[in-house]
Amino acid sequence: MAAELNGYPGPTHVLENANALQLTQEQKEKLTSQIDGMRRKAIPLGEQIVAKEEQLEGLFKSGSVTNESIDHLTAEIAALSGELRAVHLRTHLDTKATLTPEQIAKYRALRGYDSSTAKPMHKH
């Protein structure tokens, strides 16, 4: 939400509103490419996070967990989670660069964001 609420829309929601935003074919292709690129990076990171969480749970189940193993695995999970978040946020940055200021304003109106407070006016 940090990006979305501050004028950096995500490509999926933009494509969902393609007609209302009058996206060009070139914009649609760029947005689709952004989604594909994000998925190529995000899916492996998500899989690594799940594997590390399972490893941590396994240590607890087996009774072999230590302070060191907790510190090590939680640090790895945190780093991977940060990388995953950065992948998503960079995609919002790319999406904003793909749109015109008018399209961004129209998008915010379509999504129900109050521009004066940058908060959603309704639930998504």
N, C-alpha and C positions, 0 to 999 in steps of 0.2 A: 504493500500500500504506500510505502514511502515515495515511490515513483509515481504511481497512478494518481494519487491525490494532489500531486504538485505539478501536474501538466506534462507528465511523461507516460503516455498511454502504452499499453501492451499490444503487441501485434494481433493477437487472437481477437480481442474485443474490437480492435479497429476493423479487422476483416469482417467481423460479424455485422458491422455497420457500414460496409463498403458502399452500398447504394446511397445511403443518407449522407455520407461524407464525400460522395462523388469521386471515389478513388480512381486514378488512371490505371490502365493495365500495368504500366511500369511499377507503380506503387504497390499494386497487388502482388506482383512477382517479387519485389523486394521484401515485402512483409512475409510472404510465404517462405522465402529464403531465410529470413531472420528466425522464424519459428523452427525451421529445419535445423539451422545451425545451433540454436539454443538446445534443442532436443539432443542433438549429437553430443553436446558437452554435458548437459544436465543428467541424462539417463545414466551414464557410467558413474558420475559422482553420487547419484542417489543409490545406485547399487553398492558402491563402496561404503556408504554410510550404513546401509542395512547390514552389510557383512560385518562391519565393526561393532554395530549394536548387538548382533547375534553372538559375536565373539565375546563381548563383555557379559552378556547374559549367560553364555556357556561357562565362563569363569565362576560366576556366582553359583550356577547349578552344580558345578563340580566341586565347589568348596575350595578352589585353588586361587581365588581372587586375592590380590594383595593391594596395598596402597599404591605401589609402583605401577601395577597393571591397570588400576583404575585411572591413575594420573596419565599414563601413556595413551590408553584407548580413548579417554574422554578428550584429550588434547587433539588426537587424530580426528575424532568425530567433529569437534568444533572447527578445525581447520577445513575439513571437507564441507561442512555446512556453510562456512563462510564463502568458500569457492562457489558452491551452488547458488547462494544468494547473489553473488557478484555476477554470475552468468545471467541470471534473470534480470538483474538491474541494468546490466549493459545492453540487454535486448530492448529495454524500455528507452534507453538513450538512443539506440539506433532507430527505433520506431519514430521517436519525436523528430529526428533528422529527416525522416522520409516524408513527413507531412508538412503541409503549409500551416502558418499560424491560424488561418481561417478554419482549416480542418480540425486543428487541435481545439479551438474554441467551440466548434460545432460538436465535437466528440464529448467535451466536458458537459455541454448542455444535454446531449443524448444520454449520458451516464448519470445525470442528475447531480452533478457537483456544483456546489455554490462557490463561485469564484472568489467571493470575498473572504470565505473562511477556509477554503480548500478542504471541506469536509463533505462526505456524501450526504445528499438530502434524503436519500432512501437506501434501503438495504439492497444489495446486489444479489 
